[in-house]
Amino acid sequence: MSDDFKYTPKFFDIRVKPPGQEKAKAEEQRCEWDGCVAKGNCKAPQSPDALNEYFYFCQKHTAEYNKAWNFFHGMSESAARAYQQGQAYGNRPTWDMRRSAKGQDASAKGWQHRFADPLDLTGDAKFREQQQPERRLGRLQALAMDDLGLAHDTEPKYVRTRYLKLVKTFHPDANKGDRSTEGRLQQVIRAYQILKTAKLA
């Protein structure tokens, strides 16, 4: 090559590998099999405990070595099974999805837990109704429901209807001025106020 076409940068040459410098080729690896002098260009692991350390064999001896290789040699059957199951998730720590309420809901619904269905195209509304937690009443709310003669799981709209019916029944104006039911009327009004405060009416 003539000097006219020689590469000479105008500014400082910052290339990592300047032209003309080539690495000396590394010595070729020989097969580590006893008595073999062929090139050892195939890697084979030394042992299950040292998977990143290799023997270098020729192709023929690598095939022989691999046929005799048993990763689970020396392990009990239960240890081998545990190792195989752990490999399914890369032996990373895991935990049960069903421990939280959200996880239970997701595992029960399967693939449907990932999207909302406001039009109930999947028929999931029945599932949501079944999954709603049962409301628990405090002692005062339970007594108030009993005073109104209602079951503890009565919906708020029926509580109001029952209240209006009882007020009409026990009010002195509805009983021609008889004040004997006035105590019961006060009890009904107090019960309704308790339920209204608890947003159950």
C-alpha positions as CSV (number, residue, x, y, z in Angstrom):
1,M,0.0,0.0,0.0
2,S,1.4,3.3,-1.0
3,D,1.9,6.2,1.5
4,D,-0.7,8.3,-0.5
5,F,-3.5,6.2,0.7
6,K,-2.3,5.6,4.3
7,Y,-4.9,6.5,6.9
8,T,-3.9,9.6,8.8
9,P,-6.6,11.3,10.7
10,K,-6.8,15.1,10.7
11,F,-7.4,15.2,14.5
12,F,-6.3,12.9,17.3
13,D,-7.2,9.2,16.6
14,I,-9.4,7.9,19.4
15,R,-10.2,4.5,17.9
16,V,-9.8,1.7,20.4
17,K,-8.0,-0.5,17.8
18,P,-5.6,1.6,15.7
19,P,-4.9,0.1,12.2
20,G,-2.1,-2.4,11.9
21,Q,-2.2,-3.8,15.4
22,E,-3.6,-7.3,15.4
23,K,-3.8,-9.5,18.4
24,A,-1.6,-12.5,18.5
25,K,-3.8,-15.6,18.1
26,A,-4.2,-17.5,21.3
27,E,-2.7,-21.0,21.5
28,E,-5.2,-23.6,20.4
29,Q,-6.6,-25.8,23.1
30,R,-5.8,-29.5,22.9
31,C,-8.2,-32.3,23.9
32,E,-7.9,-33.2,27.6
33,W,-8.9,-36.9,27.0
34,D,-6.0,-39.2,27.8
35,G,-3.9,-40.0,24.7
36,C,-5.8,-37.6,22.4
37,V,-3.9,-34.9,20.5
38,A,-6.8,-33.4,18.5
39,K,-8.1,-29.8,18.9
40,G,-10.2,-29.4,22.1
41,N,-12.8,-27.0,20.8
42,C,-15.8,-28.5,22.6
43,K,-16.6,-27.6,26.3
44,A,-18.0,-30.1,28.8
45,P,-18.8,-29.3,32.5
46,Q,-16.5,-30.8,35.0
47,S,-19.1,-31.7,37.7
48,P,-22.6,-30.7,38.9
49,D,-21.0,-28.6,41.6
50,A,-18.7,-26.7,39.2
51,L,-20.9,-26.0,36.1
52,N,-18.8,-23.0,35.1
53,E,-15.5,-25.0,34.9
54,Y,-15.0,-27.0,31.8
55,F,-13.0,-29.8,30.2
56,Y,-12.0,-29.2,26.6
57,F,-12.4,-32.2,24.4
58,C,-12.5,-32.9,20.7
59,Q,-15.9,-33.6,19.3
60,K,-15.7,-37.4,19.5
61,H,-14.7,-37.4,23.1
62,T,-17.2,-34.7,24.0
63,A,-20.0,-37.0,22.7
64,E,-18.6,-39.9,24.8
65,Y,-18.4,-37.8,27.9
66,N,-21.9,-36.4,27.5
67,K,-23.4,-39.9,27.1
68,A,-21.9,-40.9,30.5
69,W,-22.7,-37.6,32.2
70,N,-25.4,-37.7,34.9
71,F,-26.1,-34.4,36.6
72,F,-28.1,-36.1,39.4
73,H,-25.4,-38.7,40.2
74,G,-25.1,-38.9,44.0
75,M,-28.4,-37.1,44.7
76,S,-31.3,-38.8,46.4
77,E,-34.5,-39.1,44.4
78,S,-36.3,-36.5,46.5
79,A,-33.4,-34.1,46.2
80,A,-33.4,-34.5,42.4
81,R,-37.2,-34.0,42.2
82,A,-36.9,-30.9,44.4
83,Y,-34.1,-29.5,42.2
84,Q,-36.2,-30.1,39.0
85,Q,-39.3,-28.4,40.5
86,G,-37.1,-25.4,41.6
87,Q,-35.7,-25.1,38.1
88,A,-39.3,-24.3,36.8
89,Y,-39.0,-20.9,38.3
90,G,-35.2,-20.5,38.3
91,N,-34.8,-21.4,42.0
92,R,-36.0,-17.9,43.0
93,P,-38.0,-17.4,46.2
94,T,-41.8,-17.6,45.7
95,W,-44.9,-17.3,47.9
96,D,-48.4,-18.4,47.7
97,M,-50.8,-16.1,45.7
98,R,-53.8,-17.2,47.8
99,R,-52.6,-15.6,51.0
100,S,-54.1,-12.1,50.4
101,A,-57.7,-11.4,49.6
102,K,-56.7,-9.9,46.3
103,G,-54.7,-13.1,45.4
104,Q,-57.7,-15.3,46.4
105,D,-59.9,-13.2,44.1
106,A,-57.4,-13.4,41.2
107,S,-56.8,-17.1,41.5
108,A,-60.5,-17.8,41.7
109,K,-61.3,-15.7,38.7
110,G,-58.4,-17.0,36.6
111,W,-57.6,-14.9,33.6
112,Q,-60.6,-12.6,34.1
113,H,-59.0,-10.7,37.0
114,R,-56.9,-8.6,34.6
115,F,-59.7,-6.5,33.1
116,A,-62.9,-4.7,34.0
117,D,-66.2,-5.9,32.4
118,P,-68.8,-3.2,33.0
119,L,-71.3,-4.7,30.5
120,D,-71.0,-8.1,32.2
121,L,-70.0,-9.8,28.9
122,T,-68.2,-12.6,30.8
123,G,-71.1,-13.2,33.2
124,D,-68.9,-12.3,36.1
125,A,-71.5,-10.2,38.0
126,K,-72.9,-13.3,39.8
127,F,-69.3,-14.1,40.8
128,R,-68.8,-10.6,42.3
129,E,-72.1,-10.8,44.2
130,Q,-71.1,-14.1,45.7
131,Q,-67.7,-12.7,46.7
132,Q,-68.9,-9.6,48.5
133,P,-68.1,-9.8,52.1
134,E,-70.9,-10.3,54.6
135,R,-71.5,-7.1,56.5
136,R,-71.0,-7.3,60.2
137,L,-73.2,-5.3,62.6
138,G,-72.0,-3.9,65.8
139,R,-74.0,-4.6,69.0
140,L,-76.0,-1.4,68.8
141,Q,-76.9,-1.9,65.1
142,A,-77.9,-5.5,65.8
143,L,-80.2,-4.3,68.7
144,A,-81.6,-1.6,66.4
145,M,-82.4,-4.1,63.7
146,D,-84.1,-6.3,66.4
147,D,-86.2,-3.3,67.6
148,L,-87.4,-2.8,64.1
149,G,-88.1,-6.5,63.7
150,L,-85.7,-6.9,60.8
151,A,-83.1,-9.5,59.9
152,H,-79.5,-8.3,60.3
153,D,-78.8,-8.5,56.5
154,T,-81.8,-6.3,55.5
155,E,-81.0,-3.8,52.7
156,P,-81.2,0.0,53.7
157,K,-84.3,0.7,51.5
158,Y,-86.3,-1.9,53.3
159,V,-85.1,-0.5,56.7
160,R,-86.7,2.9,55.8
161,T,-89.9,1.3,54.6
162,R,-90.2,-0.7,57.9
163,Y,-89.5,2.4,59.9
164,L,-92.2,4.4,58.2
165,K,-94.7,1.6,58.7
166,L,-93.9,1.3,62.5
167,V,-94.1,5.1,63.0
168,K,-97.6,5.1,61.5
169,T,-98.6,2.2,63.6
170,F,-97.3,3.6,67.0
171,H,-97.9,7.3,66.5
172,P,-100.5,8.8,68.9
173,D,-102.3,10.6,66.1
174,A,-102.9,7.2,64.4
175,N,-104.3,5.7,67.7
176,K,-106.9,8.5,68.3
177,G,-104.7,10.2,70.9
178,D,-103.8,7.0,72.9
179,R,-100.3,7.6,74.4
180,S,-99.8,4.0,75.5
181,T,-97.6,3.1,72.5
182,E,-95.5,6.3,72.8
183,G,-92.6,4.3,74.5
184,R,-92.5,1.9,71.6
185,L,-92.5,4.8,69.1
186,Q,-89.5,6.4,70.8
187,Q,-87.7,3.0,70.7
188,V,-88.4,2.7,66.9
189,I,-87.1,6.3,66.3
190,R,-83.9,5.7,68.3
191,A,-83.3,2.4,66.4
192,Y,-83.7,4.1,63.1
193,Q,-81.4,7.0,64.1
194,I,-78.7,4.4,65.0
195,L,-79.0,2.6,61.7
196,K,-79.0,5.9,59.8
197,T,-75.8,7.0,61.5
198,A,-74.2,3.7,60.6
199,K,-75.4,4.2,57.0
200,L,-77.6,1.1,57.2
201,A,-80.8,3.0,56.5
